[in-house]
Each structure stands twice: as structure tokens, then as C-alpha cells.
């Protein structure tokens, strides 16, 4: 995952074979089943994320619980809280002199020193997330899961539901899983969602009526929600997967995921600088708010292998290919090696992850006055545009390890420490000034997670 303060995990459907949270409906239980009620298993964690150079910091406590009854039905609950604050890049470009900015969506003013990438030091947010459900047998060699989740932030609300079925074949050596998820999000930024690809100097600064809006070129873009100062989007996702026992110590899994979303996809706090084509200096309007398409289709192919090279150790290697109709293609390779030391009652798990992505086809690090931007109408000439570094070309790597100790029966204390580095591709072909400064920020972050699991 590329760390981002405003992108907590909200997708209702992650992997079908991992088991979706759910709530089941009635059916006939297997007769004669004598599995005793198991105790509740609780997993607690504290996640700390900290970016270098005064960037964003996040603190996220989590509590998840699950319990299986005598009929092999499992109930699951998860509660997540997080607090995020720090300096976040706005999307603007450096300038030769200090610049005072007024952020999009009514944010407070702040000053960026000369030759520095603009960052908003006033970023702050809190989130509460709750999910849960039931997983149960559903006929012969088949399981059904239904579930849902709720997430609330100061300017964001999300509700989601999902359903999945897993069926075993081939003497339980093959499992076919398929599922769907539905998510509804509401975005309520301070001051309301701004009009896409327009300067605050434009005469039509009142949020428009909830609908699909058009840019200056007549193309549909995400727009705001009108008098209620809110915007919304709906996301439908589906997944089909197959897991196969290849050998006594080798399990492989392949998942195909599809997702379609419609509605508001802009980040209301991101801007794009409008510059002079020769000097790179800001023009009169200085910046516009970003504008993204009002729909997004995503597809991903995931392949995972788990191998037991020895009696206790586990190798976990996966690859993920991702593409969407915004033009982004990404590749992710992830590897874990769990090295058990049973005589000492602990294990250590090194982790390495590599990520690479191309830029969205509407990614613009800046807009050029007279080419991409019209001073007369105070709006962009392009259909879509965003300078958000998350949509640009980048490479990233995560390196770390987890150390965990068995404290007693079904009781474990763990510590995971990881370091994340992200290198953004710098733009070319602009004014000469931008060749001497960094335009798109890189990212370095340290991540710490303390976990404690127990039964009660």
C-alpha cells in the first residue's frame, strides 16, 4: 500500500478467499455436530505512522474479535480509530519567492518558503471505523459470508456491504470463491466541494447542483453536491478467486478483482499551479482546483503462494497487477519469510515489498497559461487535471520485520517495524527553473505496529 493520510482502507471487498466479514441468514445446520463453543479471540494493535521532514503522522489503535460456535459459525467485529495530522503536499509547484497560499475548500492560509514544495501544515483529521458480520457453512462443502462496515471522519462518511461464497472441490484441495461488494461514500469538505478546474477568481464559485459536471472542454468531471455542501460516490466491486493445494507444503491462490465507481472522485484539498510558460512564475490566478473523471473502472490480478520449506517456517510471496481506465498501471511484489524458533517461543518475519506505477493520463504537475489555462474564463482548457503525487509515476519500497513472542496458550505479543520510501518521477519539458528544484515530493516514512492477541 502506498501510505496516504486520507486514504484509509475502505474497500468492502479485499480478497474472497481470505473470508469476507458477514452476517448470515437462516438455514439447516448439520445434525450431530458437536464442536464446542470456542472462546472469543481478541487481536489488539497500535499502528504508528510517521513521515520525515515534518510530514504527516498517524496513530491508529485497533481491536478485532471473533468467535466460532458449535455450528461452525464465526462472528467477527472490528473497531478502528485513527488521528492524523501534519504537513501534506497541496499539488502546487515551488516558486522563486515565498508565497502565501489560501487552500482549496476554505482551508487556512499558510506561507511556503522560496524554492520549496508547497505543503499545508494545517492538515488534521480523525476517523472511526466499525465492521463486522458472520461466516457460516452453507450446504455441502460451501460457506457463505455477508458483512458490512461503517467509517466516519470529519469530512467523510462511508457505508459498505459485501457477500461471498466459497466452495470446495477435489477432496477439499481446490476452493472457488466469488463475491461482490457495494460502498457508498459522502464527502463534505470545509466550505463545500469546489468547482473543478476553476480558480477562486472565477465568477461562478458557488457549488453547483449535484450532477455530472462538464469542464471547459465539455468533458464530464466530478463536481460538488450543491446546497448541502456534500458530494457522493458509489462503488460496486466483484471478485472471483481459486486456491489450490499444489503439494503437501505448497498452496497457491489466484484472484481477479473488478470495480466500478461513479460520482465524486476529486480531492477537494488539492490544487494545480498555473504558470508562465517561460519563467515558471505563477500567473494572476496562481492556481485552480483539480478535476478528475466522474467514474473509475479498476481491474486487478493477484497471485499468492505459501510454501512451508521446513516443518515450521512459511514463505509467503505474491504479485499483483493493477490497471484502471484513468491510465494507471501498477505492479506489486510482496514477500514474507516467517522463521520459527519454537524452542525459544518466538518467530521473526522479515518483509519486503516493491511497488511501481505509471501516471494517470490526466496527471499534470502544472498548467501552462495560454495553453492549458484561460485567464479570461478563469478555468482550465483540459478535460481533466490533477497534480496529486498519488496519481503520478512513482516507485516505492517497504523493508521491515516482525518479531512475535508466545506468552501463553493462544496469547502472543508482536512488534513490527518497517521503513517506506517513495520516489516520484520528476516532470520534464517545463520552464528551466523547474530543472533546478524538486517539483514532485518524494516520501520517506517509518511504520511501527505493536500487537497483542489473546483468548477470553
C-alpha positions as CSV (number, residue, x, y, z in Angstrom):
1,X,0.0,0.0,0.0
2,X,1.2,3.5,-0.7
3,X,0.8,5.3,2.6
4,X,-1.6,8.2,2.5
5,X,-3.2,10.1,5.3
6,X,-6.6,10.5,3.5
7,X,-6.8,7.0,2.2
8,X,-7.7,4.6,5.0
9,X,-8.7,1.1,4.0
10,X,-12.4,1.5,2.9
11,X,-12.9,-1.1,0.3
12,X,-15.6,-3.5,1.3
13,X,-14.2,-6.4,-0.7
14,X,-10.5,-7.2,-0.3
15,X,-10.0,-10.9,-1.1
16,X,-12.7,-13.5,-1.3
17,X,-10.5,-16.4,-0.2
18,X,-9.4,-14.5,2.9
19,X,-13.1,-14.6,4.0
20,X,-15.3,-11.6,3.9
21,X,-16.9,-10.4,7.1
22,X,-20.6,-11.2,7.0
23,X,-24.0,-11.8,8.6
24,X,-25.7,-15.0,7.6
25,X,-29.3,-15.9,7.2
26,X,-31.1,-19.0,8.4
27,X,-30.6,-22.5,7.2
28,X,-30.4,-26.1,8.3
29,X,-27.4,-26.8,10.5
30,X,-25.6,-30.1,10.2
31,X,-27.0,-32.7,12.5
32,X,-24.9,-34.3,15.1
33,X,-22.2,-31.6,15.1
34,X,-20.5,-31.5,18.5
35,X,-17.9,-28.8,18.0
36,X,-17.7,-27.0,21.4
37,X,-18.2,-23.2,21.6
38,X,-14.7,-21.6,21.3
39,X,-13.7,-18.6,23.4
40,X,-13.5,-15.2,22.0
41,X,-10.2,-14.4,20.3
42,X,-9.2,-10.8,20.5
43,X,-6.5,-9.1,18.5
44,X,-5.4,-5.6,19.5
45,X,-2.9,-3.3,17.8
46,X,-1.5,0.2,17.8
47,X,-0.2,1.4,14.5
48,X,2.1,4.5,14.3
49,X,3.0,6.1,11.0
50,X,5.4,9.0,10.8
51,X,6.8,10.8,7.7
52,X,10.1,12.5,7.7
53,X,10.7,16.2,7.2
54,X,7.7,17.3,9.2
55,X,5.2,15.3,7.2
56,X,2.1,13.5,8.3
57,X,1.9,11.5,11.5
58,X,-0.9,9.0,12.2
59,X,-1.9,7.0,15.3
60,X,-4.3,4.1,14.9
61,X,-5.5,1.8,17.7
62,X,-7.4,-1.3,16.5
63,X,-9.5,-4.0,18.2
64,X,-10.8,-7.1,16.4
65,X,-12.7,-10.0,17.9
66,X,-14.0,-13.3,16.5
67,X,-15.7,-16.4,17.9
68,X,-16.8,-19.7,16.4
69,X,-19.8,-21.5,17.9
70,X,-20.8,-25.2,18.0
71,X,-22.3,-25.0,14.5
72,X,-19.0,-23.7,12.9
73,X,-20.4,-20.2,12.6
74,X,-18.0,-17.4,13.2
75,X,-18.9,-13.9,14.3
76,X,-16.4,-11.1,13.7
77,X,-16.2,-7.5,14.9
78,X,-13.5,-4.8,14.3
79,X,-13.1,-1.3,15.6
80,X,-10.5,1.2,14.3
81,X,-9.8,4.7,15.5
82,X,-7.2,7.0,14.0
83,X,-5.9,10.5,14.3
84,X,-3.8,12.1,11.5
85,X,-2.0,15.5,11.5
86,X,0.9,17.2,9.9
87,X,2.0,18.8,6.6
88,X,0.5,17.5,3.4
89,X,1.6,18.5,-0.2
90,X,-1.1,20.6,-1.9
91,X,-0.1,19.9,-5.5
92,X,1.4,23.3,-6.1
93,X,4.9,23.8,-7.5
94,X,7.9,25.7,-6.0
95,X,8.4,29.4,-6.7
96,X,11.5,31.7,-6.6
97,X,10.0,33.8,-3.7
98,X,8.0,33.0,-0.6
99,X,4.3,32.6,-1.4
100,X,1.2,32.9,0.8
101,X,-1.5,30.3,-0.1
102,X,-5.2,30.1,0.7
103,X,-6.1,26.4,0.4
104,X,-8.9,24.9,-1.6
105,X,-12.2,24.3,0.1
106,X,-11.7,27.2,2.5
107,X,-8.5,26.0,4.3
108,X,-6.4,28.4,6.3
109,X,-3.7,30.5,4.8
110,X,0.0,29.4,5.0
111,X,3.4,30.5,3.7
112,X,5.7,28.4,1.5
113,X,9.4,29.5,1.5
114,X,11.2,30.2,-1.7
115,X,12.2,27.1,-3.8
116,X,10.2,24.8,-1.6
117,X,7.3,22.4,-2.5
118,X,4.1,23.9,-1.0
119,X,2.7,21.8,1.9
120,X,-0.3,22.6,4.0
121,X,0.7,22.4,7.7
122,X,-2.9,22.6,8.9
123,X,-3.9,19.0,7.8
124,X,-5.7,17.2,10.6
125,X,-8.4,14.5,10.7
126,X,-9.9,11.8,12.9
127,X,-11.7,8.6,11.9
128,X,-13.9,5.9,13.5
129,X,-14.4,2.7,11.6
130,X,-16.6,-0.3,12.6
131,X,-17.1,-3.5,10.7
132,X,-18.5,-7.0,11.5
133,X,-20.5,-10.0,10.4
134,X,-20.9,-13.7,10.4
135,X,-19.4,-16.5,8.3
136,X,-21.2,-19.9,8.2
137,X,-21.5,-23.3,6.4
138,X,-24.0,-23.1,3.5
139,X,-24.7,-26.5,2.2
140,X,-22.2,-29.2,1.4
141,X,-18.6,-28.1,1.1
142,X,-19.7,-24.5,0.9
143,X,-19.5,-21.4,3.1
144,X,-21.4,-18.1,2.9
145,X,-20.3,-14.7,4.2
146,X,-22.2,-11.5,4.4
147,X,-21.0,-8.4,6.1
148,X,-20.8,-4.6,6.3
149,X,-18.8,-1.6,7.6
150,X,-19.2,2.0,8.6
151,X,-16.5,4.7,8.6
152,X,-16.9,8.3,9.8
153,X,-14.4,11.2,9.5
154,X,-14.7,14.9,9.9
155,X,-15.4,15.4,6.2
156,X,-16.1,11.8,5.1
157,X,-18.8,9.2,5.6
158,X,-18.8,5.6,4.2
159,X,-21.1,2.6,4.5
160,X,-20.4,-0.7,2.8
161,X,-21.7,-4.2,2.5
162,X,-20.4,-7.4,0.9
163,X,-21.3,-11.0,0.2
164,X,-19.1,-14.0,-0.8
165,X,-19.4,-17.7,-1.3
166,X,-16.5,-20.3,-1.1
167,X,-17.0,-23.8,-2.4
168,X,-14.5,-26.7,-2.0
169,X,-13.8,-29.3,-4.7
170,X,-11.4,-32.1,-5.4
171,X,-11.3,-33.6,-1.9
172,X,-11.0,-30.1,-0.5
173,X,-7.8,-29.4,-2.4
174,X,-9.5,-26.7,-4.6
175,X,-11.6,-23.8,-3.4
176,X,-13.5,-21.5,-5.6
177,X,-14.5,-18.1,-4.1
178,X,-16.7,-15.3,-5.5
179,X,-18.2,-12.2,-4.0
180,X,-19.5,-8.7,-4.5
181,X,-19.2,-5.5,-2.5
182,X,-21.1,-2.2,-2.5
183,X,-19.9,1.0,-1.0
184,X,-21.4,4.5,-0.7
185,X,-19.3,7.5,0.3
186,X,-20.2,11.1,1.2
187,X,-17.5,13.8,1.1
188,X,-18.2,17.1,3.0
189,X,-15.1,19.3,2.8
190,X,-15.0,22.6,4.6
191,X,-16.7,25.2,2.5
192,X,-18.2,22.6,0.2
193,X,-16.6,20.8,-2.7
194,X,-15.0,23.4,-5.0
195,X,-15.9,23.7,-8.7
196,X,-13.4,21.5,-10.7
197,X,-10.6,23.2,-12.7
198,X,-11.6,26.7,-11.8
199,X,-9.8,29.5,-10.0
200,X,-11.2,31.1,-6.9
201,X,-11.3,34.2,-9.0
202,X,-14.0,32.7,-11.3
203,X,-17.3,34.4,-11.1
204,X,-19.2,31.1,-10.6
205,X,-17.7,30.0,-7.3
206,X,-21.0,28.8,-5.7
207,X,-21.1,24.9,-5.5
208,X,-23.1,23.5,-8.4
209,X,-26.1,21.3,-8.2
210,X,-25.4,17.6,-7.6
211,X,-24.9,16.1,-11.1
212,X,-22.1,15.2,-13.5
213,X,-20.5,18.5,-14.4
214,X,-18.5,19.4,-17.5
215,X,-15.1,21.1,-17.8
216,X,-14.3,23.9,-20.2
217,X,-13.7,21.3,-23.0
218,X,-17.2,19.8,-22.5
219,X,-16.0,16.5,-20.8
220,X,-17.7,15.1,-17.7
221,X,-15.8,15.7,-14.4
222,X,-16.5,15.1,-10.8
223,X,-18.4,18.0,-9.3
224,X,-19.9,19.1,-6.0
225,X,-23.1,18.4,-4.2
226,X,-24.9,21.7,-4.3
227,X,-26.6,23.4,-1.3
228,X,-25.8,20.6,1.1
229,X,-22.1,21.2,0.7
230,X,-21.6,17.4,0.1
231,X,-20.7,15.2,-2.8
232,X,-21.0,11.4,-3.1
233,X,-19.9,8.4,-5.0
234,X,-20.9,4.7,-5.3
235,X,-18.5,1.9,-5.8
236,X,-19.5,-1.7,-6.9
237,X,-16.8,-4.4,-6.7
238,X,-16.6,-8.0,-7.6
239,X,-14.0,-10.7,-7.1
240,X,-13.5,-14.4,-8.1
241,X,-10.7,-16.5,-6.8
242,X,-9.3,-20.0,-6.9
243,X,-7.0,-21.6,-4.3
244,X,-5.3,-24.9,-4.9
245,X,-3.2,-27.2,-2.8
246,X,-0.3,-27.9,-5.2
247,X,1.7,-30.1,-2.9
248,X,1.8,-31.1,0.8
249,X,3.8,-27.9,1.6
250,X,2.6,-25.5,-1.2
251,X,-0.7,-23.6,-1.5
252,X,-1.3,-21.2,-4.4
253,X,-4.1,-18.7,-4.9
254,X,-5.3,-16.5,-7.9
255,X,-7.8,-13.7,-7.6
256,X,-9.4,-11.5,-10.2
257,X,-11.0,-8.3,-9.0
258,X,-13.2,-5.8,-10.9
259,X,-14.5,-2.5,-9.6
260,X,-16.7,0.3,-11.0
261,X,-17.2,3.7,-9.2
262,X,-19.4,6.6,-10.2
263,X,-19.6,10.1,-8.6
264,X,-17.2,12.5,-6.9
265,X,-13.5,11.4,-7.1
266,X,-11.8,14.8,-6.7
267,X,-9.6,15.5,-3.7
268,X,-11.1,18.9,-2.7
269,X,-7.9,19.9,-0.9
270,X,-5.6,19.6,-3.9
271,X,-4.6,22.4,-6.3
272,X,-2.7,22.8,-9.6
273,X,-0.4,25.7,-10.2
274,X,-0.9,27.9,-13.2
275,X,2.4,29.1,-14.5
276,X,4.1,31.3,-17.2
277,X,5.4,29.1,-20.0
278,X,8.8,30.8,-20.0
279,X,9.6,31.8,-16.4
280,X,7.6,29.3,-14.5
281,X,6.2,32.1,-12.3
282,X,2.6,32.0,-11.2
283,X,0.1,34.0,-13.3
284,X,-2.6,36.1,-12.0
285,X,-4.9,33.3,-10.9
286,X,-2.0,31.3,-9.4
287,X,-3.8,28.0,-9.2
288,X,-7.0,26.1,-9.9
289,X,-8.7,23.2,-8.0
290,X,-8.2,19.7,-9.5
291,X,-10.8,17.9,-11.6
292,X,-10.9,14.1,-12.1
293,X,-13.4,12.0,-14.2
294,X,-16.7,11.2,-12.6
295,X,-16.3,7.5,-12.9
296,X,-13.5,4.9,-12.5
297,X,-13.1,1.3,-13.5
298,X,-10.4,-0.8,-11.9
299,X,-9.1,-4.4,-12.5
300,X,-6.6,-6.4,-10.6
301,X,-5.0,-9.8,-10.9
302,X,-3.5,-11.2,-7.7
303,X,-1.3,-14.4,-7.4
304,X,-0.1,-15.6,-4.0
305,X,2.0,-18.6,-3.0
306,X,2.5,-20.0,0.5
307,X,5.3,-22.6,0.9
308,X,6.5,-24.5,4.0
309,X,10.1,-25.2,3.3
310,X,10.6,-26.8,6.7
311,X,8.3,-28.0,9.5
312,X,7.6,-24.6,10.9
313,X,8.8,-21.9,8.5
314,X,6.5,-20.2,6.0
315,X,7.4,-18.3,2.8
316,X,4.6,-16.0,1.5
317,X,5.2,-14.5,-1.9
318,X,2.6,-12.6,-4.0
319,X,2.3,-10.5,-7.2
320,X,-0.4,-8.0,-8.1
321,X,-1.1,-6.4,-11.4
322,X,-3.5,-3.4,-11.4
323,X,-5.0,-1.3,-14.2
324,X,-7.7,1.3,-14.4
325,X,-9.3,3.5,-17.1
326,X,-7.5,6.5,-15.7
327,X,-4.4,5.1,-17.3
328,X,-2.7,3.9,-14.2
329,X,-0.9,0.5,-14.3
330,X,0.9,-0.8,-11.3
331,X,3.0,-3.8,-10.3
332,X,3.4,-5.0,-6.7
333,X,5.7,-7.8,-5.4
334,X,5.4,-8.7,-1.7
335,X,7.5,-11.3,0.2
336,X,7.4,-12.5,3.8
337,X,9.5,-15.2,5.4
338,X,8.3,-16.5,8.8
339,X,11.2,-18.1,10.7
340,X,10.0,-20.0,13.7
341,X,12.2,-20.6,16.8
342,X,9.8,-22.9,18.7
343,X,12.4,-23.8,21.4
344,X,12.6,-20.1,22.4
345,X,8.9,-19.4,21.9
346,X,9.1,-16.7,19.2
347,X,9.3,-16.1,15.5
348,X,10.8,-13.4,13.3
349,X,9.2,-12.4,9.9
350,X,11.3,-10.2,7.5
351,X,9.2,-8.4,4.9
352,X,10.0,-6.8,1.6
353,X,7.6,-5.1,-0.8
354,X,8.2,-3.4,-4.1
355,X,5.7,-1.1,-5.9
356,X,5.8,0.6,-9.2
357,X,3.1,2.6,-11.1
358,X,2.7,4.8,-14.1
359,X,1.0,8.1,-14.2
360,X,-2.7,8.8,-14.8
361,X,-3.4,10.1,-18.3
362,X,-4.7,13.4,-16.8
363,X,-1.8,13.9,-14.4
364,X,-0.4,17.5,-14.8
365,X,2.3,18.8,-12.4
366,X,1.3,22.3,-13.5
367,X,-1.0,24.1,-16.1
368,X,0.6,26.4,-18.6
369,X,-1.1,29.8,-19.1
370,X,-2.4,30.2,-22.6
371,X,-2.1,26.5,-23.3
372,X,-3.8,24.5,-20.6
373,X,-5.5,27.5,-18.9
374,X,-7.6,30.5,-20.0
375,X,-7.3,33.7,-17.9
376,X,-10.4,35.2,-19.4
377,X,-12.7,32.4,-18.2
378,X,-10.6,31.6,-15.1
379,X,-10.8,27.9,-16.0
380,X,-8.7,25.1,-17.5
381,X,-8.7,24.2,-21.2
382,X,-8.1,20.5,-20.4
383,X,-10.8,17.9,-19.7
384,X,-9.2,16.6,-16.5
385,X,-6.2,17.6,-14.5
386,X,-4.6,16.7,-11.1
387,X,-1.2,17.3,-9.6
388,X,-1.7,14.8,-6.8
389,X,1.5,12.8,-6.5
390,X,-0.5,9.7,-5.8
391,X,-1.6,9.8,-9.5
392,X,1.9,10.4,-10.8
393,X,4.6,7.9,-11.9
394,X,6.5,6.5,-8.8
395,X,8.5,3.7,-7.4
396,X,8.2,2.6,-3.7
397,X,9.8,0.0,-1.4
398,X,8.9,-1.2,2.1
399,X,11.5,-3.1,4.2
400,X,11.0,-4.3,7.7
401,X,10.4,-7.2,10.1
402,X,8.0,-8.5,12.7
403,X,9.1,-10.1,16.0
404,X,6.5,-12.0,18.0
405,X,6.6,-13.9,21.3
406,X,4.2,-16.6,22.6
407,X,3.3,-15.6,26.1
408,X,1.0,-18.5,26.9
409,X,-1.8,-20.6,25.4
410,X,-3.2,-18.6,22.5
411,X,-1.5,-15.5,23.7
412,X,1.0,-13.5,21.6
413,X,2.8,-10.2,21.7
414,X,4.3,-8.8,18.5
415,X,6.3,-5.8,17.2
416,X,6.5,-4.8,13.5
417,X,8.9,-2.1,12.4
418,X,9.1,-1.1,8.7
419,X,10.5,1.7,6.6
420,X,8.8,3.0,3.5
421,X,10.5,5.1,0.7
422,X,8.7,6.5,-2.3
423,X,10.5,8.2,-5.3
424,X,8.3,10.2,-7.7
425,X,9.2,10.7,-11.3
426,X,10.1,14.4,-11.8
427,X,8.5,16.2,-14.7
428,X,10.4,17.3,-17.8
429,X,9.8,19.7,-20.6
430,X,8.8,22.7,-18.4
431,X,10.5,26.0,-17.7
432,X,14.2,25.8,-17.0
433,X,13.7,26.9,-13.4
434,X,12.0,23.6,-12.6
435,X,15.1,21.7,-13.6
436,X,16.9,23.1,-10.6
437,X,14.3,22.3,-7.9
438,X,12.3,19.3,-6.9
439,X,8.7,19.7,-8.2
440,X,7.1,16.5,-7.0
441,X,7.9,15.5,-3.5
442,X,9.4,12.1,-2.5
443,X,8.3,10.4,0.6
444,X,10.0,8.6,3.5
445,X,8.1,7.1,6.4
446,X,8.6,4.9,9.4
447,X,5.8,2.5,10.5
448,X,5.5,0.8,13.8
449,X,2.9,-1.7,14.9
450,X,2.5,-3.3,18.4
451,X,0.1,-6.2,18.5
452,X,-1.3,-8.3,21.4
453,X,-3.6,-11.3,20.8
454,X,-5.4,-13.4,23.5
455,X,-8.4,-15.5,24.2
456,X,-11.1,-14.8,26.8
